[in-house]
Structures are given as C-alpha cells and as structure tokens.
Amino acid sequence: MTKKEKAIQLLERIPEEKMDYILGVLEGAAIPELNMENIAAFLAEDEEDEDMEALCNALEDVARAEFIAYKQK
C-alpha cells in the first residue's frame, strides 16, 4: 500500500469536525515551495496578467503573517 493510499484510508476515519484542520494541512502541503526560481517562472509566464498585483499583495500578506508568527515564538 502506498503512502497516498494509506492517507486516503485514514481520511475515512477522521470525524467531520476535525476536517478543517486536516484540509488546512493538506492544502499547505499541496502548495509548491516558493523560491526565486518558481516565482521568476510564474512572473515570466504571466507578465500581462491583470491579477499580478493581487498575487503580489497576497504574497506580501503571507510573508507578513509568517514574520509576525515567527516574532511571537
């Protein structure tokens, strides 16, 4: 059995009230690692994208939240 198959089996046993936490973890794991190479490739593909400003703002918000969380540790 693969790790993915085991994870799917375990999902069936998790109560619905805990699924928000599980979904957050899964969504976080599914996000590709942000590094300069990935960001540069994305920007090169979407130079004319109208949503670029929204993306930049979202990335700034994430960075700000991470910094605040780090400072509070």
MMTF fields as JSON, N, C-alpha, C and O atoms, coordinates in Angstrom:
{
  "mmtfVersion": "1.0.0",
  "mmtfProducer": "UNKNOWN",
  "numBonds": 291,
  "numAtoms": 292,
  "numGroups": 73,
  "numChains": 1,
  "numModels": 1,
  "chainsPerModel": [1],
  "groupsPerChain": [73],
  "chainIdList": ["A"],
  "bondAtomList": [4, 2, 8, 6, 12, 10, 16, 14, 20, 18, 24, 22, 28, 26, 32, 30, 36, 34, 40, 38, 44, 42, 48, 46, 52, 50, 56, 54, 60, 58, 64, 62, 68, 66, 72, 70, 76, 74, 80, 78, 84, 82, 88, 86, 92, 90, 96, 94, 100, 98, 104, 102, 108, 106, 112, 110, 116, 114, 120, 118, 124, 122, 128, 126, 132, 130, 136, 134, 140, 138, 144, 142, 148, 146, 152, 150, 156, 154, 160, 158, 164, 162, 168, 166, 172, 170, 176, 174, 180, 178, 184, 182, 188, 186, 192, 190, 196, 194, 200, 198, 204, 202, 208, 206, 212, 210, 216, 214, 220, 218, 224, 222, 228, 226, 232, 230, 236, 234, 240, 238, 244, 242, 248, 246, 252, 250, 256, 254, 260, 258, 264, 262, 268, 266, 272, 270, 276, 274, 280, 278, 284, 282, 288, 286],
  "bondOrderList": [1, 1, 1, 1, 1, 1, 1, 1, 1, 1, 1, 1, 1, 1, 1, 1, 1, 1, 1, 1, 1, 1, 1, 1, 1, 1, 1, 1, 1, 1, 1, 1, 1, 1, 1, 1, 1, 1, 1, 1, 1, 1, 1, 1, 1, 1, 1, 1, 1, 1, 1, 1, 1, 1, 1, 1, 1, 1, 1, 1, 1, 1, 1, 1, 1, 1, 1, 1, 1, 1, 1, 1],
  "groupList": [{"groupName": "MET", "atomNameList": ["N", "CA", "C", "O"], "elementList": ["N", "C", "C", "O"], "formalChargeList": [0, 0, 0, 0], "bondAtomList": [1, 0, 2, 1, 3, 2], "bondOrderList": [1, 1, 2], "singleLetterCode": "M", "chemCompType": "L-PEPTIDE LINKING"}, {"groupName": "THR", "atomNameList": ["N", "CA", "C", "O"], "elementList": ["N", "C", "C", "O"], "formalChargeList": [0, 0, 0, 0], "bondAtomList": [1, 0, 2, 1, 3, 2], "bondOrderList": [1, 1, 2], "singleLetterCode": "T", "chemCompType": "L-PEPTIDE LINKING"}, {"groupName": "LYS", "atomNameList": ["N", "CA", "C", "O"], "elementList": ["N", "C", "C", "O"], "formalChargeList": [0, 0, 0, 0], "bondAtomList": [1, 0, 2, 1, 3, 2], "bondOrderList": [1, 1, 2], "singleLetterCode": "K", "chemCompType": "L-PEPTIDE LINKING"}, {"groupName": "GLU", "atomNameList": ["N", "CA", "C", "O"], "elementList": ["N", "C", "C", "O"], "formalChargeList": [0, 0, 0, 0], "bondAtomList": [1, 0, 2, 1, 3, 2], "bondOrderList": [1, 1, 2], "singleLetterCode": "E", "chemCompType": "L-PEPTIDE LINKING"}, {"groupName": "ALA", "atomNameList": ["N", "CA", "C", "O"], "elementList": ["N", "C", "C", "O"], "formalChargeList": [0, 0, 0, 0], "bondAtomList": [1, 0, 2, 1, 3, 2], "bondOrderList": [1, 1, 2], "singleLetterCode": "A", "chemCompType": "L-PEPTIDE LINKING"}, {"groupName": "ILE", "atomNameList": ["N", "CA", "C", "O"], "elementList": ["N", "C", "C", "O"], "formalChargeList": [0, 0, 0, 0], "bondAtomList": [1, 0, 2, 1, 3, 2], "bondOrderList": [1, 1, 2], "singleLetterCode": "I", "chemCompType": "L-PEPTIDE LINKING"}, {"groupName": "GLN", "atomNameList": ["N", "CA", "C", "O"], "elementList": ["N", "C", "C", "O"], "formalChargeList": [0, 0, 0, 0], "bondAtomList": [1, 0, 2, 1, 3, 2], "bondOrderList": [1, 1, 2], "singleLetterCode": "Q", "chemCompType": "L-PEPTIDE LINKING"}, {"groupName": "LEU", "atomNameList": ["N", "CA", "C", "O"], "elementList": ["N", "C", "C", "O"], "formalChargeList": [0, 0, 0, 0], "bondAtomList": [1, 0, 2, 1, 3, 2], "bondOrderList": [1, 1, 2], "singleLetterCode": "L", "chemCompType": "L-PEPTIDE LINKING"}, {"groupName": "ARG", "atomNameList": ["N", "CA", "C", "O"], "elementList": ["N", "C", "C", "O"], "formalChargeList": [0, 0, 0, 0], "bondAtomList": [1, 0, 2, 1, 3, 2], "bondOrderList": [1, 1, 2], "singleLetterCode": "R", "chemCompType": "L-PEPTIDE LINKING"}, {"groupName": "PRO", "atomNameList": ["N", "CA", "C", "O"], "elementList": ["N", "C", "C", "O"], "formalChargeList": [0, 0, 0, 0], "bondAtomList": [1, 0, 2, 1, 3, 2], "bondOrderList": [1, 1, 2], "singleLetterCode": "P", "chemCompType": "L-PEPTIDE LINKING"}, {"groupName": "ASP", "atomNameList": ["N", "CA", "C", "O"], "elementList": ["N", "C", "C", "O"], "formalChargeList": [0, 0, 0, 0], "bondAtomList": [1, 0, 2, 1, 3, 2], "bondOrderList": [1, 1, 2], "singleLetterCode": "D", "chemCompType": "L-PEPTIDE LINKING"}, {"groupName": "TYR", "atomNameList": ["N", "CA", "C", "O"], "elementList": ["N", "C", "C", "O"], "formalChargeList": [0, 0, 0, 0], "bondAtomList": [1, 0, 2, 1, 3, 2], "bondOrderList": [1, 1, 2], "singleLetterCode": "Y", "chemCompType": "L-PEPTIDE LINKING"}, {"groupName": "GLY", "atomNameList": ["N", "CA", "C", "O"], "elementList": ["N", "C", "C", "O"], "formalChargeList": [0, 0, 0, 0], "bondAtomList": [1, 0, 2, 1, 3, 2], "bondOrderList": [1, 1, 2], "singleLetterCode": "G", "chemCompType": "PEPTIDE LINKING"}, {"groupName": "VAL", "atomNameList": ["N", "CA", "C", "O"], "elementList": ["N", "C", "C", "O"], "formalChargeList": [0, 0, 0, 0], "bondAtomList": [1, 0, 2, 1, 3, 2], "bondOrderList": [1, 1, 2], "singleLetterCode": "V", "chemCompType": "L-PEPTIDE LINKING"}, {"groupName": "ASN", "atomNameList": ["N", "CA", "C", "O"], "elementList": ["N", "C", "C", "O"], "formalChargeList": [0, 0, 0, 0], "bondAtomList": [1, 0, 2, 1, 3, 2], "bondOrderList": [1, 1, 2], "singleLetterCode": "N", "chemCompType": "L-PEPTIDE LINKING"}, {"groupName": "PHE", "atomNameList": ["N", "CA", "C", "O"], "elementList": ["N", "C", "C", "O"], "formalChargeList": [0, 0, 0, 0], "bondAtomList": [1, 0, 2, 1, 3, 2], "bondOrderList": [1, 1, 2], "singleLetterCode": "F", "chemCompType": "L-PEPTIDE LINKING"}, {"groupName": "CYS", "atomNameList": ["N", "CA", "C", "O"], "elementList": ["N", "C", "C", "O"], "formalChargeList": [0, 0, 0, 0], "bondAtomList": [1, 0, 2, 1, 3, 2], "bondOrderList": [1, 1, 2], "singleLetterCode": "C", "chemCompType": "L-PEPTIDE LINKING"}],
  "groupTypeList": [0, 1, 2, 2, 3, 2, 4, 5, 6, 7, 7, 3, 8, 5, 9, 3, 3, 2, 0, 10, 11, 5, 7, 12, 13, 7, 3, 12, 4, 4, 5, 9, 3, 7, 14, 0, 3, 14, 5, 4, 4, 15, 7, 4, 3, 10, 3, 3, 10, 3, 10, 0, 3, 4, 7, 16, 14, 4, 7, 3, 10, 13, 4, 8, 4, 3, 15, 5, 4, 11, 2, 6, 2],
  "groupIdList": [1, 2, 3, 4, 5, 6, 7, 8, 9, 10, 11, 12, 13, 14, 15, 16, 17, 18, 19, 20, 21, 22, 23, 24, 25, 26, 27, 28, 29, 30, 31, 32, 33, 34, 35, 36, 37, 38, 39, 40, 41, 42, 43, 44, 45, 46, 47, 48, 49, 50, 51, 52, 53, 54, 55, 56, 57, 58, 59, 60, 61, 62, 63, 64, 65, 66, 67, 68, 69, 70, 71, 72, 73],
  "secStructList": [7, 7, 2, 2, 2, 2, 2, 2, 2, 2, 2, 2, 2, 1, 7, 4, 4, 4, 2, 2, 2, 2, 2, 2, 2, 2, 2, 2, 2, 2, 1, 7, 7, 7, 7, 2, 2, 2, 2, 2, 2, 2, 2, 2, 2, 6, 6, 6, 7, 6, 6, 2, 2, 2, 2, 2, 2, 2, 2, 2, 2, 2, 2, 2, 2, 2, 2, 2, 2, 2, 2, 6, 7],
  "xCoordList": [0.851, 0.0, 0.902, 1.853, 0.591, 1.38, 0.992, -0.033, 1.83, 1.529, 0.25, -0.529, 0.046, -1.165, -2.411, -3.422, -2.346, -3.475, -3.757, -4.917, -2.709, -2.871, -3.536, -4.422, -3.105, -3.688, -5.17, -5.977, -5.533, -6.942, -7.754, -8.87, -7.207, -7.895, -8.102, -9.18, -7.083, -7.188, -8.209, -8.88, -8.337, -9.316, -10.735, -11.566, -11.004, -12.333, -12.65, -13.822, -11.628, -11.826, -11.835, -12.121, -11.529, -11.454, -12.845, -13.568, -13.229, -14.554, -14.651, -13.654, -15.836, -16.081, -15.621, -15.132, -15.768, -15.384, -13.871, -13.432, -13.078, -11.627, -11.151, -9.955, -12.049, -11.646, -11.088, -10.259, -11.516, -10.955, -9.454, -8.689, -9.039, -7.616, -6.892, -5.846, -7.453, -6.831, -6.735, -5.71, -7.795, -7.777, -6.713, -6.042, -6.555, -5.521, -4.132, -3.303, -3.884, -2.583, -2.371, -1.3, -3.4, -3.279, -3.08, -2.259, -3.83, -3.678, -2.289, -1.68, -1.789, -0.439, 0.614, 1.577, 0.432, 1.386, 1.321, 2.307, 0.174, -0.008, 0.537, 0.677, 0.846, 1.375, 2.837, 3.613, 3.23, 4.64, 5.518, 5.093, 6.727, 7.651, 7.944, 8.258, 7.838, 8.12, 9.621, 10.213, 10.211, 11.609, 11.742, 10.811, 12.866, 13.041, 12.852, 12.348, 13.248, 13.104, 11.627, 11.218, 10.828, 9.396, 8.696, 7.863, 9.038, 8.397, 8.787, 7.933, 10.059, 10.509, 9.816, 9.426, 9.661, 8.983, 7.526, 6.996, 6.885, 5.487, 5.357, 4.474, 6.23, 6.166, 6.441, 5.816, 7.355, 7.666, 6.474, 6.24, 5.718, 4.553, 3.4, 2.635, 3.274, 2.083, 2.379, 1.755, 3.332, 3.693, 2.518, 2.445, 1.61, 0.491, -0.772, -1.838, -0.659, -1.818, -2.335, -1.564, -3.628, -4.241, -4.253, -4.36, -4.144, -4.192, -2.817, -2.69, -1.788, -0.443, -0.346, 0.307, -0.976, -0.932, -1.586, -1.091, -2.693, -3.362, -2.462, -2.419, -1.751, -0.823, 0.289, 0.611, 0.869, 1.946, 1.453, 2.158, 0.261, -0.309, -0.526, -0.268, -0.999, -1.219, 0.102, 0.176, 1.145, 2.458, 3.01, 3.622, 2.794, 3.227, 2.475, 3.069, 1.178, 0.383, 0.872, 0.964, 1.188, 1.7, 3.032, 3.25, 3.919, 5.224, 5.069, 5.766, 4.166, 3.928, 3.396, 3.836, 2.448, 1.887, 2.948, 2.989, 3.805, 4.883, 5.85, 6.304, 6.163, 7.079, 6.481, 7.174, 5.214, 4.545, 4.503, 4.757, 4.181, 4.137, 5.516, 5.633, 6.561, 7.931, 8.317, 8.937, 7.956, 8.295, 7.611, 8.159, 6.416, 5.651, 6.126, 5.683, 7.009, 7.509, 8.482, 8.999],
  "yCoordList": [-1.178, 0.0, 1.247, 1.337, 2.184, 3.414, 4.339, 4.151, 5.332, 6.316, 7.083, 7.417, 7.358, 8.08, 7.237, 7.759, 5.945, 5.049, 4.957, 4.937, 4.903, 4.859, 6.146, 6.105, 7.283, 8.569, 8.616, 9.11, 8.119, 8.097, 7.225, 7.586, 6.085, 5.215, 5.938, 5.865, 6.628, 7.338, 8.466, 8.748, 9.112, 10.193, 9.706, 10.454, 8.464, 7.906, 7.79, 7.755, 7.73, 7.547, 8.859, 8.864, 9.967, 11.254, 11.859, 11.952, 12.275, 12.892, 14.218, 14.92, 14.544, 15.75, 17.014, 17.939, 17.073, 18.295, 18.541, 19.643, 17.542, 17.72, 17.941, 18.13, 17.922, 18.017, 19.386, 19.468, 20.469, 21.783, 21.792, 22.305, 21.224, 21.148, 20.303, 20.7, 19.142, 18.222, 18.876, 18.763, 19.556, 20.221, 21.308, 21.484, 22.038, 23.065, 22.477, 23.029, 21.36, 20.699, 20.217, 20.41, 19.589, 19.072, 20.198, 20.086, 21.276, 22.399, 23.009, 23.379, 23.114, 23.641, 22.761, 23.258, 21.457, 20.514, 20.527, 20.213, 20.886, 20.865, 22.116, 22.14, 23.15, 24.384, 24.168, 23.728, 24.47, 24.291, 25.223, 26.311, 24.79, 25.593, 26.892, 26.887, 27.992, 29.287, 29.538, 29.591, 29.688, 30.098, 31.018, 31.153, 31.631, 32.633, 32.04, 32.718, 30.792, 30.17, 29.992, 30.293, 29.499, 29.315, 30.645, 30.767, 31.634, 32.948, 33.581, 34.137, 33.502, 34.082, 33.414, 34.089, 32.083, 31.371, 31.802, 31.995, 31.953, 32.383, 33.787, 34.05, 34.677, 36.055, 36.132, 36.931, 35.325, 35.331, 34.88, 35.402, 33.91, 33.404, 34.394, 34.462, 35.161, 35.984, 37.472, 38.179, 37.957, 39.371, 40.294, 41.375, 39.896, 40.758, 40.461, 41.004, 39.624, 39.206, 40.354, 40.99, 40.62, 41.678, 41.345, 42.244, 40.069, 39.649, 39.662, 39.25, 40.126, 40.097, 40.929, 40.515, 42.08, 42.919, 42.204, 42.268, 41.525, 40.771, 39.653, 39.399, 38.991, 37.938, 38.512, 37.959, 39.607, 40.233, 40.646, 40.466, 41.192, 41.577, 40.356, 40.405, 39.263, 38.04, 37.488, 37.052, 37.505, 37.035, 37.913, 37.41, 39.208, 40.11, 39.808, 39.818, 39.54, 39.209, 37.93, 37.847, 36.927, 35.66, 35.899, 35.403, 36.647, 36.926, 37.701, 37.422, 38.66, 39.455, 38.57, 38.688, 37.682, 36.784, 35.825, 35.555, 35.311, 34.415, 35.158, 34.603, 36.391, 37.176, 37.425, 37.295, 37.779, 38.023, 36.748, 36.778, 35.623, 34.341, 33.977, 33.454, 34.246, 33.957, 34.811, 34.316, 36.095, 37.007, 36.607, 36.836, 36.011, 35.667, 34.371, 34.039, 33.644, 32.382, 32.626, 31.676],
  "zCoordList": [0.0, 0.0, 0.0, 0.776, -0.866, -0.928, 0.222, 0.877, 0.446, 1.493, 1.169, 2.062, -0.113, -0.514, -0.247, 0.222, -0.539, -0.274, 1.223, 1.636, 2.033, 3.487, 3.979, 4.832, 3.437, 3.829, 3.472, 4.26, 2.319, 1.905, 2.85, 3.221, 3.241, 4.205, 5.529, 6.118, 5.992, 7.268, 7.2, 8.192, 6.048, 5.902, 6.174, 6.688, 5.829, 6.061, 7.548, 7.923, 8.403, 9.839, 10.612, 11.809, 9.953, 10.65, 10.767, 9.776, 11.991, 12.165, 11.41, 11.238, 10.974, 10.174, 10.889, 10.241, 12.213, 12.936, 12.944, 13.273, 12.591, 12.508, 11.075, 10.851, 10.116, 8.714, 8.334, 7.428, 8.998, 8.672, 8.915, 8.099, 10.034, 10.344, 9.298, 8.784, 8.988, 8.031, 6.652, 5.98, 6.235, 4.933, 4.892, 3.875, 5.992, 6.047, 5.867, 5.143, 6.526, 6.398, 4.97, 4.395, 4.397, 3.031, 2.022, 1.112, 2.184, 1.261, 1.381, 0.377, 2.604, 2.795, 2.155, 1.573, 2.261, 1.679, 0.154, -0.512, -0.397, -1.847, -2.527, -3.75, -1.756, -2.33, -2.682, -1.834, -3.918, -4.269, -3.437, -3.047, -3.177, -2.395, -3.134, -4.324, -2.418, -3.022, -2.962, -1.884, -4.11, -4.191, -5.392, -6.186, -5.518, -6.575, -7.967, -8.863, -8.157, -9.469, -9.83, -10.951, -8.875, -9.125, -9.362, -10.26, -8.555, -8.689, -10.025, -10.716, -10.393, -11.662, -12.843, -13.796, -12.787, -13.871, -13.961, -15.055, -12.816, -12.808, -13.386, -14.203, -12.964, -13.445, -14.944, -15.642, -15.443, -16.869, -17.696, -18.786, -17.185, -17.911, -17.911, -18.872, -16.836, -16.64, -16.544, -15.753, -17.347, -17.267, -17.522, -16.936, -18.372, -18.729, -17.912, -18.203, -16.919, -16.124, -15.265, -14.546, -15.336, -14.544, -13.054, -12.22, -12.717, -11.317, -10.655, -9.503, -11.357, -10.806, -9.533, -8.575, -9.51, -8.314, -7.139, -6.014, -7.401, -6.338, -5.821, -4.618, -6.713, -6.304, -5.44, -4.388, -5.875, -5.103, -3.725, -2.732, -3.659, -2.367, -1.481, -0.278, -2.071, -1.299, -0.772, 0.376, -1.601, -1.161, -0.037, 0.906, -0.14, 0.925, 2.221, 3.299, 2.12, 3.302, 3.962, 5.187, 3.135, 3.672, 4.369, 5.475, 3.739, 4.332, 5.639, 6.615, 5.658, 6.868, 7.996, 9.14, 7.676, 8.68, 9.217, 10.417, 8.334, 8.768, 9.688, 10.688, 9.361, 10.184, 11.563, 12.572, 11.612, 12.896, 13.728, 14.932, 13.08, 13.798, 14.326, 15.434, 13.55, 13.972, 15.166, 16.107, 15.14, 16.23, 17.522, 18.601, 17.442, 18.637, 19.289, 20.388, 18.637, 19.205, 20.318, 20.906]
}
